[in-house]
């Protein structure tokens, strides 16, 4: 959840090895860190693949895409 990310991100960062990659499927943590003047550690790679929709709509359009060529949902991609 967003609240858990805000509360636990420092523990997650501390547990990661230098050079490790953190994968995100949601943009909350990036915005949260920016809002409090913090950022991801310099020795950590970060990748994000963030669908532009809520879970149920992402799943529905994925299922629809099995029958209708090209059905899907937009996503944002980012690398840090």
C-alpha angles and dihedrals in degrees: 000000000000091000092052092050091052091049101041107032094102091054090049092049091048092051094053121093119238109272093023121139123236115205120207129192094182133047098222098100094052092052093043094052090047091051092055095042096253133116142191115289114271092235093057127084115216127198126182132194105177121178115218095234147052120280097259094052092046090053094045093052091045090054091045090052090064088068103026115052111234100017112141145102133272119255136191119230126200139173126195 
